[in-house]
Amino acid sequence: SPKKAQETWVKTHDSAVDQYGEGEQAHRTAFASLKHSYEKVDDHWQKKDEKGPSDPRSAIGGQRARRGEGETFGGVDLYGNTKAQLYERARKLDVPGRSSMDKTELARAIARKQD
């Protein structure tokens, strides 16, 4: 992962630890910040073409996101990729059944394969 992505995660995590204490909320906050500018591709984080929310959970933000509302895709940028781009990534990962999947299903399958 790029040094800037690592720095973003560490800086946000440290700030969140100061605010919330060490634990799950600090980690979630750091990943939410990272996912605003970076996308998980295979086993690393890659800078997105445009900053912004990557999935329904990051788009809602706040209390609702902390309660787990809205789906998340493990760092896969649902909003920043076209269906064709997600399909190509799914093809490279050899995701079965990809030809009949919609965009959301492709993002979900890619996230599972990358875990």
C-alpha positions in Angstrom: 0.0 0.0 0.0 1.2 3.5 -0.7 3.0 5.3 2.2 0.3 8.0 2.1 -2.5 5.4 2.6 -0.6 4.0 5.6 0.0 7.5 7.0 -3.7 8.3 6.6 -4.8 5.2 8.5 -2.2 5.8 11.3 -3.0 9.5 11.8 -6.8 8.9 11.8 -6.5 5.9 14.1 -4.3 7.8 16.6 -6.8 10.6 16.7 -9.7 8.2 17.1 -7.9 6.4 19.9 -7.6 9.8 21.7 -11.3 10.4 21.2 -12.8 6.9 21.7 -10.1 4.8 23.2 -8.3 1.8 21.7 -10.7 -0.7 20.1 -13.2 -1.4 17.3 -14.5 2.2 17.0 -11.0 3.6 16.5 -10.3 1.0 13.8 -13.6 1.6 12.0 -13.0 5.3 12.0 -9.5 4.8 10.5 -10.8 2.5 7.8 -13.7 4.9 7.0 -11.2 7.7 6.5 -8.9 5.5 4.4 -11.8 4.3 2.2 -12.7 7.9 1.3 -9.4 8.2 -0.7 -8.3 4.6 -1.3 -9.8 1.4 -2.5 -8.7 -2.2 -1.6 -7.4 -3.9 -4.7 -6.3 -7.5 -4.2 -4.1 -7.3 -1.1 -3.2 -3.6 -1.1 -4.8 -0.1 -1.0 -4.8 1.9 -4.2 -5.6 5.7 -4.6 -9.0 6.3 -6.0 -9.5 8.6 -9.0 -11.9 10.7 -7.1 -12.4 11.0 -3.3 -15.7 10.2 -1.9 -17.8 7.5 -0.2 -17.2 4.0 -1.6 -20.4 2.2 -0.4 -23.8 2.8 1.2 -22.5 2.7 4.8 -19.8 5.3 4.1 -22.3 7.5 2.3 -24.7 7.6 5.3 -21.9 8.1 7.9 -22.4 9.0 11.5 -24.6 7.2 14.0 -26.4 5.1 11.4 -23.1 3.8 10.0 -21.9 3.0 13.5 -25.0 1.0 14.1 -24.1 -1.0 10.9 -26.8 0.4 8.6 -25.9 0.4 4.9 -23.9 -2.3 3.2 -20.1 -2.2 3.0 -17.8 -4.1 0.6 -14.5 -4.5 2.4 -12.8 -1.6 0.7 -14.1 -2.2 -2.8 -15.3 1.1 -4.2 -18.9 0.4 -5.4 -19.6 4.0 -6.4 -16.2 4.8 -8.0 -16.1 1.8 -10.4 -18.4 0.9 -13.3 -20.0 -2.5 -13.6 -17.5 -3.3 -16.4 -14.6 -2.5 -14.1 -15.9 -4.6 -11.3 -16.6 -7.4 -13.8 -13.0 -7.3 -15.0 -11.7 -7.5 -11.4 -14.0 -10.4 -10.7 -12.8 -12.1 -13.9 -9.2 -11.8 -12.7 -10.1 -13.2 -9.3 -12.0 -16.0 -11.0 -15.3 -15.2 -9.3 -17.8 -17.9 -10.3 -21.2 -16.8 -11.7 -19.9 -13.2 -12.4 -21.6 -13.0 -15.8 -25.1 -13.0 -14.1 -24.2 -10.6 -11.3 -25.2 -7.0 -11.0 -22.8 -4.3 -9.8 -23.5 -4.7 -6.1 -23.2 -8.5 -6.3 -19.8 -8.1 -8.1 -18.5 -5.8 -5.4 -19.7 -8.2 -2.7 -18.0 -11.1 -4.5 -14.7 -9.2 -5.0 -14.7 -8.3 -1.3 -15.1 -11.9 -0.3 -12.3 -13.1 -2.6 -9.9 -10.4 -1.4 -10.4 -11.2 2.3 
